[in-house]
C-alpha cells in the first residue's frame, strides 16, 4: 500500500488510537479569525469548489454498481479548517460529498484555509471492504513518525465518515499509521471482507504480545468481531506474526486503487 508514509522494514505500522476524540467546532477558532472567515460551504457546493493542492485523486466504486468514479479533495479558501475541506466522489447518480474535518491530533485551533500550512487532507488509497463498495482512505494529519487516517464510504445512500467502534462503545474516527510508543502493526484484509489489525507490542526485553483484532464494516462504521492475543518469547511469537501476514504491506489484500499526486 502506497500511503506516502514511513515504512519500517516490510510493514507499514498502524495502531488504533485508544480514546474517544471530540471534534473541535469552528467556535474554537479565535474570534478575529472567525469574523474574517466566509461561511461554511454546503455539501451541494463542494463539487464546484477548487481542488486542494496535493490532495490527490483516486477512483473507487462507492455505490458498488460497477462505476469507478473519480474522488478528489476540494476546499473553500476563505472557510475555516473545521468545515472547509470536502471529499467529492463522482458516481452514476452525480457527485457525492462529505465534509473532511481537520485532524483532532496535533492542531490546536482552526484557521482559514488560505493560510493552512499543512499538506493534508489527501487521498491515500481506496479499499474494498464489506461487500462490493469501495472506501476512500484519507490522510488527515501527520507527525514526525505518525500518520492519521480516516475511512469514508457510502452508507444509507450518503458519503460518510466510517468510524471504528470499540467494545466499550467508544467511537474512534482516526487510525494512527507509523510508530506509536512501543507498538507497531499492519493491516491484513480481504477484498469485500474484513480487515484485521496485527499489532506487535514489546512487554519486556525478551517477550512480545501479538494481538489480532478483526473489524467488519456494518451499519455506522467498523465493528470488532474477534480479538486474539498471544504472548511469549520473540523466537516463538515472531514466526506466528509472519504466518499471519505481519510483514505484508498494509491493506494489500483489499486495495483497489492508490492515490495519485501529479
LUMVORO-375004 format. One record per residue (C-alpha): x, y, z; residue in three letters; residue number from 1. Coordinates in pm, whole numbers, plus 50000, padded with zeros to 5 digits. Layout:
+-------+-------+-------+-----+-----+
|    c1 |    c2 |    c3 | res |   n |
+-------+-------+-------+-----+-----+
|     X |     Y |     Z | ala | NUM |
...
+-------+-------+-------+-----+-----+
This chain:
+-------+-------+-------+-----+-----+
|    c1 |    c2 |    c3 | res |   n |
+-------+-------+-------+-----+-----+
| 50000 | 50000 | 50000 | unk |   1 |
| 50140 | 50336 | 49899 | unk |   2 |
| 50021 | 50584 | 50156 | unk |   3 |
| 50305 | 50835 | 50146 | unk |   4 |
| 50434 | 50747 | 50489 | unk |   5 |
| 50733 | 50594 | 50659 | unk |   6 |
| 50766 | 50219 | 50613 | unk |   7 |
| 50967 | 50033 | 50874 | unk |   8 |
| 51101 | 49702 | 50749 | unk |   9 |
| 50842 | 49538 | 50528 | unk |  10 |
| 50535 | 49654 | 50720 | unk |  11 |
| 50363 | 49988 | 50745 | unk |  12 |
| 50285 | 50037 | 51111 | unk |  13 |
| 49930 | 50100 | 51226 | unk |  14 |
| 49796 | 50144 | 51581 | unk |  15 |
| 49441 | 50233 | 51673 | unk |  16 |
| 49402 | 50548 | 51878 | unk |  17 |
| 49265 | 50427 | 52210 | unk |  18 |
| 49047 | 50719 | 52307 | unk |  19 |
| 48730 | 50895 | 52203 | unk |  20 |
| 48808 | 51208 | 52006 | unk |  21 |
| 48583 | 51511 | 52026 | unk |  22 |
| 48568 | 51709 | 51704 | unk |  23 |
| 48664 | 52072 | 51753 | unk |  24 |
| 48388 | 52312 | 51650 | unk |  25 |
| 48451 | 52626 | 51449 | unk |  26 |
| 48394 | 52832 | 51763 | unk |  27 |
| 48735 | 52714 | 51889 | unk |  28 |
| 48899 | 52947 | 51639 | unk |  29 |
| 48996 | 53290 | 51755 | unk |  30 |
| 48718 | 53545 | 51740 | unk |  31 |
| 48902 | 53759 | 51487 | unk |  32 |
| 48971 | 53464 | 51256 | unk |  33 |
| 48610 | 53351 | 51277 | unk |  34 |
| 48488 | 53701 | 51190 | unk |  35 |
| 48706 | 53717 | 50877 | unk |  36 |
| 48615 | 53367 | 50757 | unk |  37 |
| 48350 | 53306 | 50495 | unk |  38 |
| 48050 | 53088 | 50586 | unk |  39 |
| 48094 | 52712 | 50582 | unk |  40 |
| 48011 | 52579 | 50233 | unk |  41 |
| 47726 | 52333 | 50197 | unk |  42 |
| 47769 | 51979 | 50066 | unk |  43 |
| 47587 | 52087 | 49750 | unk |  44 |
| 47859 | 52346 | 49684 | unk |  45 |
| 48154 | 52110 | 49740 | unk |  46 |
| 48200 | 51987 | 49381 | unk |  47 |
| 48222 | 52344 | 49250 | unk |  48 |
| 48499 | 52441 | 49494 | unk |  49 |
| 48866 | 52432 | 49383 | unk |  50 |
| 49070 | 52117 | 49439 | unk |  51 |
| 49306 | 52115 | 49734 | unk |  52 |
| 49669 | 52125 | 49612 | unk |  53 |
| 49833 | 51793 | 49689 | unk |  54 |
| 49502 | 51632 | 49786 | unk |  55 |
| 49545 | 51370 | 49517 | unk |  56 |
| 49288 | 51172 | 49322 | unk |  57 |
| 49183 | 50808 | 49303 | unk |  58 |
| 48896 | 50605 | 49162 | unk |  59 |
| 48653 | 50396 | 49360 | unk |  60 |
| 48311 | 50231 | 49328 | unk |  61 |
| 48144 | 50372 | 49639 | unk |  62 |
| 47795 | 50257 | 49533 | unk |  63 |
| 47903 | 49903 | 49443 | unk |  64 |
| 47738 | 49916 | 49100 | unk |  65 |
| 48050 | 49884 | 48885 | unk |  66 |
| 48111 | 50256 | 48830 | unk |  67 |
| 48461 | 50362 | 48940 | unk |  68 |
| 48419 | 50735 | 48993 | unk |  69 |
| 48694 | 50988 | 49049 | unk |  70 |
| 48749 | 51105 | 49406 | unk |  71 |
| 48923 | 51433 | 49493 | unk |  72 |
| 48969 | 51677 | 49783 | unk |  73 |
| 48807 | 52021 | 49748 | unk |  74 |
| 48826 | 52328 | 49972 | unk |  75 |
| 48695 | 52679 | 50028 | unk |  76 |
| 48992 | 52918 | 50071 | unk |  77 |
| 48806 | 53160 | 50295 | unk |  78 |
| 48640 | 52900 | 50518 | unk |  79 |
| 48771 | 52762 | 50846 | unk |  80 |
| 48960 | 52434 | 50858 | unk |  81 |
| 48682 | 52284 | 51071 | unk |  82 |
| 48434 | 52300 | 50783 | unk |  83 |
| 48605 | 52392 | 50455 | unk |  84 |
| 48750 | 52058 | 50333 | unk |  85 |
| 48549 | 51801 | 50135 | unk |  86 |
| 48593 | 51462 | 49974 | unk |  87 |
| 48400 | 51462 | 49646 | unk |  88 |
| 48337 | 51134 | 49460 | unk |  89 |
| 48171 | 51107 | 49120 | unk |  90 |
| 47902 | 50840 | 49085 | unk |  91 |
| 47640 | 50744 | 48825 | unk |  92 |
| 47384 | 50943 | 49024 | unk |  93 |
| 47604 | 51250 | 49039 | unk |  94 |
| 47871 | 51388 | 49272 | unk |  95 |
| 47863 | 51285 | 49637 | unk |  96 |
| 48039 | 51490 | 49904 | unk |  97 |
| 48134 | 51461 | 50269 | unk |  98 |
| 48300 | 51715 | 50492 | unk |  99 |
| 48654 | 51618 | 50598 | unk | 100 |
| 48730 | 51790 | 50925 | unk | 101 |
| 49082 | 51876 | 51026 | unk | 102 |
| 49251 | 51606 | 51228 | unk | 103 |
| 49185 | 51609 | 51601 | unk | 104 |
| 49551 | 51532 | 51669 | unk | 105 |
| 49829 | 51789 | 51656 | unk | 106 |
| 49632 | 52103 | 51569 | unk | 107 |
| 49530 | 52340 | 51843 | unk | 108 |
| 49290 | 52573 | 51663 | unk | 109 |
| 49108 | 52633 | 51338 | unk | 110 |
| 49242 | 52858 | 51064 | unk | 111 |
| 49126 | 52994 | 50731 | unk | 112 |
| 49228 | 52753 | 50459 | unk | 113 |
| 49407 | 53016 | 50252 | unk | 114 |
| 49655 | 53023 | 50541 | unk | 115 |
| 49655 | 52644 | 50601 | unk | 116 |
| 50018 | 52530 | 50630 | unk | 117 |
| 49966 | 52151 | 50632 | unk | 118 |
| 49964 | 51925 | 50323 | unk | 119 |
| 49665 | 51724 | 50444 | unk | 120 |
| 49399 | 51616 | 50383 | unk | 121 |
| 49490 | 51386 | 50094 | unk | 122 |
| 49362 | 51067 | 49936 | unk | 123 |
| 49599 | 50785 | 50028 | unk | 124 |
| 49431 | 50479 | 49879 | unk | 125 |
| 49096 | 50317 | 49802 | unk | 126 |
| 48999 | 49981 | 49952 | unk | 127 |
| 48704 | 49742 | 49921 | unk | 128 |
| 48570 | 49609 | 50250 | unk | 129 |
| 48234 | 49463 | 50349 | unk | 130 |
| 48094 | 49388 | 50004 | unk | 131 |
| 48124 | 49542 | 49657 | unk | 132 |
| 48152 | 49905 | 49768 | unk | 133 |
| 48481 | 50096 | 49787 | unk | 134 |
| 48605 | 50310 | 50075 | unk | 135 |
| 48844 | 50607 | 50049 | unk | 136 |
| 49132 | 50622 | 50297 | unk | 137 |
| 49206 | 50989 | 50370 | unk | 138 |
| 49524 | 51101 | 50543 | unk | 139 |
| 49420 | 51384 | 50776 | unk | 140 |
| 49746 | 51473 | 50953 | unk | 141 |
| 50100 | 51351 | 51015 | unk | 142 |
| 50360 | 51395 | 51284 | unk | 143 |
| 50728 | 51304 | 51297 | unk | 144 |
| 50651 | 50935 | 51251 | unk | 145 |
| 50272 | 50912 | 51277 | unk | 146 |
| 50006 | 50945 | 51008 | unk | 147 |
| 49637 | 50979 | 51096 | unk | 148 |
| 49380 | 50846 | 50851 | unk | 149 |
| 49004 | 50804 | 50830 | unk | 150 |
| 48790 | 50587 | 50603 | unk | 151 |
| 48495 | 50728 | 50409 | unk | 152 |
| 48227 | 50541 | 50215 | unk | 153 |
| 47858 | 50533 | 50128 | unk | 154 |
| 47607 | 50441 | 50398 | unk | 155 |
| 47232 | 50489 | 50362 | unk | 156 |
| 47290 | 50649 | 50023 | unk | 157 |
| 47523 | 50921 | 50153 | unk | 158 |
| 47901 | 50958 | 50156 | unk | 159 |
| 48000 | 50944 | 50524 | unk | 160 |
| 48285 | 50901 | 50770 | unk | 161 |
| 48309 | 50532 | 50869 | unk | 162 |
| 48444 | 50536 | 51226 | unk | 163 |
| 48566 | 50244 | 51434 | unk | 164 |
| 48358 | 50128 | 51733 | unk | 165 |
| 48536 | 49954 | 52018 | unk | 166 |
| 48372 | 49714 | 52259 | unk | 167 |
| 48336 | 49987 | 52521 | unk | 168 |
| 48112 | 50189 | 52293 | unk | 169 |
| 48380 | 50445 | 52206 | unk | 170 |
| 48378 | 50591 | 51854 | unk | 171 |
| 48726 | 50633 | 51705 | unk | 172 |
| 48732 | 50848 | 51388 | unk | 173 |
| 49102 | 50809 | 51306 | unk | 174 |
| 49367 | 50536 | 51282 | unk | 175 |
| 49731 | 50609 | 51355 | unk | 176 |
| 49985 | 50491 | 51097 | unk | 177 |
| 50352 | 50484 | 51189 | unk | 178 |
| 50549 | 50429 | 51507 | unk | 179 |
| 50344 | 50475 | 51821 | unk | 180 |
| 50501 | 50418 | 52163 | unk | 181 |
| 50635 | 50060 | 52180 | unk | 182 |
| 50372 | 49915 | 51947 | unk | 183 |
| 50360 | 49862 | 51573 | unk | 184 |
| 50119 | 49692 | 51338 | unk | 185 |
| 49991 | 49635 | 50989 | unk | 186 |
| 49650 | 49551 | 50844 | unk | 187 |
| 49554 | 49225 | 50678 | unk | 188 |
| 49235 | 49235 | 50475 | unk | 189 |
| 49040 | 49055 | 50204 | unk | 190 |
| 48863 | 49227 | 49919 | unk | 191 |
| 48496 | 49253 | 50006 | unk | 192 |
| 48555 | 49106 | 50352 | unk | 193 |
| 48701 | 49206 | 50686 | unk | 194 |
| 49016 | 49384 | 50798 | unk | 195 |
| 49239 | 49265 | 51082 | unk | 196 |
| 49484 | 49479 | 51276 | unk | 197 |
| 49800 | 49279 | 51350 | unk | 198 |
| 49959 | 49453 | 51648 | unk | 199 |
| 50303 | 49382 | 51791 | unk | 200 |
| 50390 | 49525 | 52133 | unk | 201 |
| 50700 | 49472 | 52346 | unk | 202 |
| 50612 | 49370 | 52703 | unk | 203 |
| 50971 | 49305 | 52818 | unk | 204 |
| 51317 | 49299 | 52662 | unk | 205 |
| 51264 | 48937 | 52556 | unk | 206 |
| 50886 | 48898 | 52528 | unk | 207 |
| 50621 | 49039 | 52293 | unk | 208 |
| 50244 | 49036 | 52269 | unk | 209 |
| 50076 | 48980 | 51934 | unk | 210 |
| 49714 | 49096 | 51901 | unk | 211 |
| 49483 | 49024 | 51608 | unk | 212 |
| 49176 | 49248 | 51603 | unk | 213 |
| 48921 | 49183 | 51328 | unk | 214 |
| 48680 | 49454 | 51213 | unk | 215 |
| 48373 | 49414 | 50992 | unk | 216 |
| 48209 | 49703 | 50810 | unk | 217 |
| 47849 | 49735 | 50924 | unk | 218 |
| 47589 | 49998 | 50993 | unk | 219 |
| 47755 | 50316 | 51115 | unk | 220 |
| 48116 | 50209 | 51054 | unk | 221 |
| 48351 | 49929 | 51158 | unk | 222 |
| 48281 | 49694 | 51449 | unk | 223 |
| 48505 | 49446 | 51630 | unk | 224 |
| 48409 | 49086 | 51558 | unk | 225 |
| 48705 | 48897 | 51705 | unk | 226 |
| 49020 | 48955 | 51907 | unk | 227 |
| 49301 | 48709 | 51974 | unk | 228 |
| 49613 | 48772 | 52182 | unk | 229 |
| 49934 | 48567 | 52212 | unk | 230 |
| 50229 | 48648 | 52439 | unk | 231 |
| 50568 | 48484 | 52459 | unk | 232 |
| 50937 | 48495 | 52363 | unk | 233 |
| 51023 | 48667 | 52038 | unk | 234 |
| 51150 | 48346 | 51879 | unk | 235 |
| 50812 | 48180 | 51947 | unk | 236 |
| 50567 | 48463 | 51868 | unk | 237 |
| 50769 | 48607 | 51578 | unk | 238 |
| 50702 | 48316 | 51338 | unk | 239 |
| 50332 | 48336 | 51426 | unk | 240 |
| 50332 | 48702 | 51323 | unk | 241 |
| 50496 | 48619 | 50991 | unk | 242 |
| 50242 | 48345 | 50915 | unk | 243 |
| 49960 | 48588 | 50997 | unk | 244 |
| 50092 | 48835 | 50741 | unk | 245 |
| 50262 | 49088 | 50968 | unk | 246 |
| 50537 | 49154 | 50712 | unk | 247 |
| 50290 | 49226 | 50432 | unk | 248 |
| 50213 | 49587 | 50327 | unk | 249 |
| 49904 | 49731 | 50496 | unk | 250 |
| 49572 | 49680 | 50312 | unk | 251 |
| 49746 | 49469 | 50046 | unk | 252 |
| 49455 | 49227 | 50018 | unk | 253 |
| 49179 | 49484 | 49965 | unk | 254 |
| 49339 | 49780 | 49784 | unk | 255 |
| 49164 | 49865 | 49456 | unk | 256 |
| 49327 | 50200 | 49376 | unk | 257 |
| 49607 | 50418 | 49507 | unk | 258 |
| 49608 | 50795 | 49538 | unk | 259 |
| 49777 | 50980 | 49252 | unk | 260 |
| 49962 | 51301 | 49321 | unk | 261 |
| 50053 | 51472 | 48993 | unk | 262 |
+-------+-------+-------+-----+-----+
